[in-house]
Amino acid sequence: MVTLVTGGAGFIGSNFIHYMLNNHPDIQIVNLDVLTYAGNIHSLDDIKNDARHHFVHGNINDRDLVIRLVREFNVDCIVNFAAESHVDRSILDPATFVETNVQGTLALLDVAKNEKITKFVQVSTDEVYGTLGAEGYFTETSPLQPNSPYSASKASADLLVRSYHQTYGLNVNITRCSNNYGPYQFPEKLIPLMVSNGIEGKRLPIYGDGKNIRDWLYVSDHCRAIDLVLHQGKPGEIYNIGGRNERTNNEIAHLIVDKLGLSPDLIQYVQDRPGHDRRYAINPAKIESELGWGPEVSFADGIAKTIKWYQENVEWWQPLKARM
């Protein structure tokens, strides 16, 4: 099987490519990435000589390029990770998020339809559902109520993907995951920012009162779920991928402080972001029952592995932070 992975130099995309190459010896992956600030070619250094991985520097909005790649490599499936994904940046520059997340997805869908691609997987986010109160969970039938330009652009892309199944019969799946963490995550995100700042002896900034709640999922568990959806997902279905692991930002910060042997005084509360969602929590019962998936990495193990990775790979993240 030849799979076009878009955004494969990003955090989840690069982890997915590593996962697929390790678990599917016969797979061929065409990795299309434009290498924005969040796409790091060095995340692929250990597979640059793997004949099963073909990296192409380019934009998903370049339809002629995508068509050429599909035909040249006889692509069977597309897994779309390519996205602008940082909420703060979307508040400052919504247009870029629409260009990549909406128009880029539309371009890929058109190519998939016209070139008879057998499967299209859209990697989305739980943020499209908006925010929750203290009780309850998002399910696949929860209404879409995005609260930031980022989540609105992802919700728009999801609706386009659904429409290509309903209108044209394209075999699609949409996955919506909770917050991921693990190796190769850009250090503006919460956990790598906290860990890297702690390593450098800098303050650990937390928005607002730090009581915002997220459901955390180790990235390899997410990759395994996408693999299952790619191979076994029912046409047109949406699958929520959650870790059943809710933590406040305060809990995350204090855990990292403890693991690194730092003073809690390094934690610094800063002005909250506009429209900051209070709580996300996903019910992953559908993918658990239909595809037999479940998280395998506990949060205790996952955070320990993540901290160790950032401690051992300073040369990967330090140049990124210098440009932030």
N, C-alpha and C positions, 0 to 999 in steps of 0.2 A: 504494500500500500504506500502510495506517495501522498504526503500530507503537506499542504501549504500552511505554515504557521506564521501569522502576522504578529508583529510586535515581539518577536522571539528573542530580542536582546534585552527586554525588560525583565522585571522581577519575576512575575509568575511565568511569563513565556519562556525565559531561559531555564527555569526550574523544570518546566514541562518538557522541554526538548531533552534535557538531561535524563529525565524520568523515562521518556519514550525510548531513547536510544539504549538505556540500560535494561529495559523490559521487553523490547520488541526487536530482536536481532535483524529482522528482514525489512524494517521500516526505512523509508527514505523521507527526509524532511527538507523542504525548501523553506528557508527562514527569511522572511521579508521584513526589514526594519529600517526606518528612516533615521534612527539614531538621534533622537532628540535628547534633551538633558537626562531623561530617565532611561534611555536605552544605552547600555554599556557593552561595547564589543568585547571587553575583557571578561565579561561573564561567560564568554564562550571559548576562552583560551584553551581549556583542556580538551575541547572537541574540534579545534580548528583543522586538525588533520584527519578527522573521521570522514571517510568517503560517503557516509550515509547522510551527512549534514552539509547543505549547500546554503551559504549565507549570501543574501543579495541586499545591497544598500538601496533602498527605494521607498516610495510613498504609496500607501494603499489607494490614494486618490488618482494615481497614475494608471488608468485603466488599461492602456496599451501595454504597459509593463506587466501588469497582473495577467493579462491574456497571454502574453508571450511566455511567461513562466508556467502557466497552466498547460499550455501546449507543448513547450519544450521538455518539461519533466513528466508529462502525462499525469497531472495531479488528479487524485481521486477525491480528496476531502480538503476542506478549509477549516481551520480553527482560528478564530479571530480574537487575539489578545490586544491588538493595536488600539491604544486609547490614551488620551490625556486623562490623568486620573487623580490629580491633587486638587482637593476642594478649594484650598486657598487660592491657587492659581486660577481656578475657574471663576472665582469672584472678581478677580482683577481683569481677566481676559476671556469672557464667555465665547467670543467668536471663534477662537482657536479650538475650543472644545467641540463646537458644532461642526467645524470643518473636518476634524479628525473622526470624532465619535459618531456623527450622524452621516455626513456626506461620504466619509471613508467607508463606513459600513454599507451604505447604499451602493457604492462603486463595486465592492466585493460581491454583494448580492447579485448585481446585474451580471457580473462575470460568471458567477456560479450558475445562474439560470441559463445563460446563453451557451456556456461551455459544458453543460450537462454534468456538473459536479454532483457526486453521489451523496455527500453529506456536508452540511454547513453547521458548525457549532459556534454560537455567539457567547463569549465569556463576559458575563455581566456582573452585577453587584447587588447586594441587599439594599443599598442606598436608594434604589429606585422606589422602594416601598415607603420611604419617608421615615418617620420616627414613631416609636412606641412609648406607651406609658410604662408604669412599673410592672404590669401584667401582660401576658399574651405573647404570641410569636407570629412572625410572618410565615405564611404559606404561599404556595404557588398561585393561589387564587386571591391573595390580598390585593387591594387596589393599588395602582401606581400613584404615589403622591410625593414626587421628588421635591426637595427643598433647597437645592443648590443648582447652579448652572451645570456642574459636573453630572449630578445624578439625573437632571432633566435631559441632558444629552444622551446618557446611557439608556434612560427609559424610552426616548425617541427611537434610538437604534433598535431596541428590543421590539418595539411595535413594527418597525420596518421588517425585521426578520420574521415576525409572526405573519405579516401580510404576504410575504413571498411564499410562505407555505400555503396560506389560505387561497391566494389568488393564482399562483403559478404551480403549486404542487411541489415546490422545492423541499427536499428532506432537510429539515432544520431542527436543532435543539438550542434552547437558551439555558445557560447555567447561571445561577445567582448565588454568589458565595458571601460568607461573612469575612471579617477582617483577616487577611493572611499575614503571617510573619515567617521569617526564616532567612537563609542566605540570599545574597544578591539583591536585597531590597534597598531602594534609593534612600539615603539617610535623611530625607526631610520627613519621612513617615515616623509615627510615634515610637515604635520599639527600636528601630535602628538609630533614631535621633537620640533617644535616651541612653542607649548603650554606648554609642560613639562619643557623646558628650561626657558620659561618665568616665570612659577610658581617657579622655583628654583633660579631665578635671574641670569641665565646664558646668554651668548650671543646666538643670533639666527643666525646660519650660513646659507647663501644663496650662491648657486653656481653661478659663473660668474657674469653677470650684473643683474641677477634677472628678466630678461625679458622673460624667457621661459614661455610658456602659456600651461595650462592644462584645460581640461573640467572636472568639479568636480561634483560628484554624491554622495548623502548621502546613506550610505550602506543599509538602510532598503528599499529604492527604488530599489536598485540593487537586493536585495533578492526577492522582489515581482516580478520583471521581470523574474528571474530564475524560480520561482514557475510557472509563466504563461507558460514559454517555456517548462518546464517539463511536464505540463499537456496538453498544447495546441499547442506546436510547431510542425510545419509540418516536417515530416521525411527528414533529410538531409540538413535542412536549417540553415543558419547562421543569428544571430540576433545581431545587434549593440545596445548597451545600453548606452545612453549618457544623460547628465543632461542639455544640452543646457546652460551651465554655465561656460564660459571661464574666467579665472583669470590668471594674471601673478603671479609668485612667489613673486614679490615685493608687489603686492596687498594683497596676503595672509599674508605675514609677517606684514605689516602695520595694517591690520585689527586685527590680534591677539594682536599686541602691544596695539592698542587702547582698545580692549575688556578687557585686563588685566591691563590697566592703567600703562603701562611701558613707558620708554623713547625710542624713535626711535634710540637712540645711541647704543642700545643693538644689533641692526641688523649689522651683519658682513658679508662682501662679501669674499668668499673663492675661491680658484682655481677651475675652472670648471672641471667637469668630462669628460673623453674622450668620444667622440661620442654622446654628450648630445643633444637629439632631441629638436628642437626649439619650435614646437607647435604640440599639438594633439587636434583634434576636431572631434566629431562623429555626424553623421546624424542618429538619431534614428527613422526616419519616418517609416521604415518597421515594427518594433515592435509596434509602435504607431497605425499604420493602420490595421495590421493583428491581433494583440492580444489585442489591446485597452489599452496598457500600456502608462503611462506618469509619470514623476517625480512628487511626491506630496509634498516633503519637500523642501522649498525654501532654498537658500544658507544662508540667514540671520538666519533662524530658525535652520538649520542644524549645522552651525558653533557655534551658541550659545549653543545648546545642547551638542555638542562635547566638547567645552571648559568646560562646567559645569561638564561633566562626568569625565574628567581628573582631575579637581579640587577635585572632591568627591571620586576619586579612586586612590589616590597617592600610596596606598599599592599594587595596581595591577601593576603599571608601574615602580615604583622606583627600585625594584629588577632587572627588565629587563635592565634598563639603567646602573645599576651598573656593568653588565656583558658585556656591549657594548664596 
